[in-house]
Amino acid sequence: MCNLSQVFIDDGFKKGMSRGIAKGISRGMAKNFITLMKKTNQTVDEVLELLDIDESLRPDINKLIHQKER
C-alpha cells in the first residue's frame, strides 16, 4: 500500500474512533468516566492520560465529559 492511501486510512480510522467514543460517552460512558475521576481523585486530562487515549480524541472527549458533569 502506498503512503498516500495509508494517510487516508489513518485519517478515517481516527475520525471513526472519535465518533465511536463520542457516541459511547454520550450513551452512558460519561457516568463511568466521571466515577473513575472521583474514585481516583483525578482530572479529566489525568484520566485520559491514564487510559492512554489518543491526543487527537481528547478535546472531543473532554468537552463531552464537561457537558455531562453539569
FIDO-918235 format. One record per residue: residue in three letters; z negated, x, y of N, C-alpha, C, O in turn. Coordinates in nm, 2 decimals, padded with zeros to 4 digits. Each point is the difference from the previous one (the first is absolute). Example, Ala and Ser with C-alpha at 12.3 -4.5 7.8 and 13.67 -1.06 7.14 Angstrom:
// residues 2
PT ALA -00.78 01.32 -00.57 00.00 -00.09 00.12 00.00 00.09 00.12 -00.07 00.10 00.00 .
PT SER 00.14 -00.14 00.11 00.00 00.09 00.11 -00.08 -00.08 00.11 -00.01 00.05 00.11 .
// end
This chain:
// residues 70
PT MET 00.00 00.09 -00.12 00.00 -00.09 00.12 00.00 00.09 00.12 -00.07 00.10 00.01 .
PT CYS 00.15 -00.14 00.09 00.01 00.09 00.12 -00.13 -00.03 00.09 -00.07 -00.10 -00.02 .
PT ASN 00.05 00.19 00.11 -00.12 -00.01 00.09 00.01 -00.12 00.09 -00.11 -00.06 00.02 .
PT LEU 00.23 00.02 00.02 00.01 -00.11 00.09 -00.05 -00.13 -00.07 -00.07 -00.08 00.06 .
PT SER 00.12 00.06 -00.18 -00.04 -00.12 -00.07 -00.15 00.00 -00.03 -00.07 -00.11 -00.01 .
PT GLN 00.01 00.23 -00.02 -00.14 00.01 -00.02 -00.08 -00.05 00.12 -00.11 -00.06 -00.01 .
PT VAL 00.16 00.09 00.13 -00.06 -00.04 00.13 -00.01 -00.15 00.00 -00.10 -00.06 00.04 .
PT PHE 00.21 -00.01 -00.07 00.00 -00.14 00.00 -00.09 -00.06 -00.10 -00.07 -00.10 00.02 .
PT ILE 00.06 00.16 -00.14 -00.09 -00.05 -00.10 -00.15 00.02 00.04 -00.08 -00.09 -00.01 .
PT ASP 00.05 00.21 00.07 -00.14 00.02 00.05 -00.03 -00.10 00.11 -00.12 -00.05 00.00 .
PT ASP 00.21 00.03 00.09 -00.03 -00.09 00.11 -00.02 -00.14 -00.05 -00.09 -00.07 00.04 .
PT GLY 00.17 00.02 -00.14 -00.01 -00.13 -00.05 -00.14 -00.01 -00.08 -00.06 -00.11 00.00 .
PT PHE 00.03 00.21 -00.07 -00.13 00.00 -00.07 -00.12 -00.01 00.09 -00.09 -00.08 -00.02 .
PT LYS 00.09 00.15 00.13 -00.11 00.00 00.10 -00.01 -00.14 00.06 -00.10 -00.06 00.02 .
PT LYS 00.22 00.00 00.02 00.00 -00.13 00.05 -00.05 -00.11 -00.10 -00.08 -00.09 00.04 .
PT GLY 00.12 00.11 -00.16 -00.04 -00.10 -00.10 -00.15 00.01 -00.03 -00.07 -00.10 -00.01 .
PT MET 00.02 00.23 00.01 -00.15 00.02 -00.02 -00.08 -00.06 00.11 -00.10 -00.07 -00.02 .
PT SER 00.15 00.09 00.15 -00.06 -00.05 00.11 -00.01 -00.16 00.00 -00.11 -00.05 00.02 .
PT ARG 00.22 -00.01 -00.06 00.00 -00.15 -00.01 -00.09 -00.04 -00.11 -00.07 -00.10 00.02 .
PT GLY 00.07 00.16 -00.13 -00.08 -00.04 -00.11 -00.15 00.02 00.03 -00.08 -00.09 -00.04 .
PT ILE 00.05 00.20 00.10 -00.15 00.02 00.03 -00.04 -00.11 00.11 -00.11 -00.05 -00.01 .
PT ALA 00.20 00.03 00.10 -00.03 -00.10 00.11 -00.03 -00.14 -00.06 -00.09 -00.07 00.03 .
PT LYS 00.18 00.03 -00.13 -00.02 -00.13 -00.06 -00.12 00.00 -00.08 -00.08 -00.10 00.00 .
PT GLY 00.05 00.21 -00.08 -00.12 00.00 -00.08 -00.13 00.00 00.09 -00.09 -00.08 -00.04 .
PT ILE 00.09 00.15 00.15 -00.12 -00.01 00.08 -00.01 -00.13 00.07 -00.11 -00.06 00.00 .
PT SER 00.22 00.00 00.04 -00.01 -00.13 00.06 -00.04 -00.11 -00.10 -00.04 -00.11 00.04 .
PT ARG 00.06 00.13 -00.16 -00.04 -00.09 -00.11 -00.13 00.02 -00.06 -00.03 -00.06 -00.10 .
PT GLY -00.06 00.14 00.16 -00.13 00.01 -00.05 -00.05 00.14 -00.02 -00.12 00.02 -00.01 .
PT MET 00.21 00.08 00.01 -00.05 00.14 -00.02 -00.08 00.04 00.13 -00.08 00.09 -00.01 .
PT ALA 00.11 -00.15 00.12 -00.08 00.04 00.12 -00.15 -00.02 -00.02 -00.07 00.08 00.04 .
PT LYS 00.04 -00.19 -00.11 -00.15 -00.02 -00.02 -00.05 00.12 -00.09 -00.11 00.05 00.03 .
PT ASN 00.18 -00.01 -00.13 -00.05 00.11 -00.08 00.00 00.13 00.07 -00.09 00.08 -00.01 .
PT PHE 00.19 -00.06 00.10 00.00 00.12 00.08 -00.12 00.01 00.09 -00.06 00.10 00.02 .
PT ILE 00.03 -00.22 00.05 -00.11 00.00 00.09 -00.13 00.02 -00.08 -00.09 00.07 00.05 .
PT THR 00.08 -00.13 -00.17 -00.12 00.02 -00.08 -00.02 00.15 -00.03 -00.11 00.05 00.01 .
PT LEU 00.22 00.02 -00.05 00.00 00.14 -00.03 -00.05 00.08 00.13 -00.07 00.09 -00.01 .
PT MET 00.12 -00.13 00.12 -00.04 00.07 00.13 -00.15 -00.02 00.02 -00.07 00.10 00.03 .
PT LYS 00.02 -00.22 -00.05 -00.14 -00.02 00.02 -00.09 00.07 -00.10 -00.10 00.06 00.03 .
PT LYS 00.14 -00.06 -00.16 -00.08 00.07 -00.11 00.00 00.15 00.02 -00.09 00.06 -00.04 .
PT THR 00.20 -00.01 00.09 00.01 00.15 00.01 -00.04 00.04 00.14 -00.01 00.12 00.03 .
PT ASN -00.01 -00.22 00.06 -00.03 00.03 00.14 00.10 00.09 00.06 -00.03 00.10 00.07 .
PT GLN 00.16 -00.14 -00.09 00.11 00.08 00.06 00.09 -00.09 00.08 00.00 -00.12 -00.02 .
PT THR 00.08 00.18 00.11 00.09 -00.07 00.08 00.13 -00.03 -00.08 00.02 00.05 -00.11 .
PT VAL 00.07 -00.13 00.17 00.13 -00.03 -00.06 00.07 00.13 -00.03 00.05 00.02 -00.11 .
PT ASP -00.04 00.07 00.21 00.07 00.13 -00.02 -00.06 00.08 -00.11 00.07 00.07 -00.08 .
PT GLU -00.20 -00.07 00.07 -00.06 00.08 -00.11 00.03 -00.05 -00.13 00.02 00.07 -00.10 .
PT VAL -00.02 -00.20 00.08 00.03 -00.07 -00.13 00.15 00.03 -00.03 00.03 00.02 -00.12 .
PT LEU 00.06 -00.03 00.22 00.14 00.03 -00.02 00.02 00.14 -00.05 00.08 00.02 -00.09 .
PT GLU -00.16 00.07 00.14 00.00 00.14 -00.04 -00.05 00.01 -00.14 00.05 00.07 -00.09 .
PT LEU -00.16 -00.13 00.06 -00.07 00.00 -00.13 00.10 -00.05 -00.11 00.00 00.06 -00.11 .
PT LEU 00.07 -00.17 00.14 00.10 -00.05 -00.09 00.13 00.07 00.00 00.09 -00.04 -00.08 .
PT ASP -00.07 00.14 00.16 00.12 00.08 00.01 00.12 -00.09 00.03 00.11 00.02 -00.07 .
PT ILE -00.13 -00.11 00.16 00.11 -00.09 00.04 00.10 00.08 00.09 -00.04 00.07 00.09 .
PT ASP 00.17 -00.09 -00.11 00.10 00.08 00.07 -00.01 -00.03 00.15 -00.03 -00.11 00.04 .
PT GLU 00.05 00.22 00.03 -00.02 00.00 00.15 00.09 -00.11 00.06 -00.04 -00.06 00.10 .
PT SER 00.16 00.04 -00.15 00.10 -00.09 00.06 -00.05 -00.15 -00.01 00.04 -00.09 00.07 .
PT LEU -00.13 00.06 -00.17 -00.04 -00.13 -00.02 -00.13 -00.03 00.07 -00.04 -00.12 00.02 .
PT ARG -00.03 00.22 00.03 -00.13 -00.02 00.06 -00.01 -00.09 00.12 -00.09 -00.08 00.01 .
PT PRO 00.18 00.09 00.08 -00.01 -00.08 00.12 00.01 -00.15 -00.03 -00.07 -00.08 00.06 .
PT ASP 00.16 00.04 -00.15 00.01 -00.14 -00.04 -00.12 -00.05 -00.07 -00.05 -00.11 00.03 .
PT ILE -00.01 00.19 -00.12 -00.12 -00.04 -00.07 -00.12 -00.01 00.10 -00.08 -00.09 -00.01 .
PT ASN 00.07 00.19 00.09 -00.11 00.00 00.10 00.01 -00.13 00.09 -00.11 -00.06 00.02 .
PT LYS 00.22 00.02 00.02 00.02 -00.12 00.08 -00.04 -00.12 -00.07 -00.07 -00.09 00.05 .
PT LEU 00.11 00.08 -00.18 -00.04 -00.12 -00.08 -00.14 -00.01 -00.03 -00.06 -00.10 00.00 .
PT ILE -00.01 00.22 -00.02 -00.14 00.00 -00.03 -00.08 -00.05 00.12 -00.09 -00.08 -00.01 .
PT HIS 00.13 00.13 00.13 -00.07 -00.04 00.12 00.02 -00.15 00.03 -00.09 -00.06 00.06 .
PT GLN 00.21 00.01 -00.09 00.02 -00.15 00.01 -00.10 -00.08 -00.09 -00.05 -00.10 00.04 .
PT LYS 00.03 00.15 -00.16 -00.08 -00.07 -00.10 -00.15 00.01 00.04 -00.08 -00.08 -00.04 .
PT GLU 00.04 00.19 00.11 -00.14 00.02 00.03 -00.05 -00.10 00.10 -00.12 -00.02 00.01 .
PT ARG 00.21 -00.03 00.07 -00.04 -00.10 00.11 -00.05 -00.13 -00.05 -00.04 -00.08 00.07 .
// end
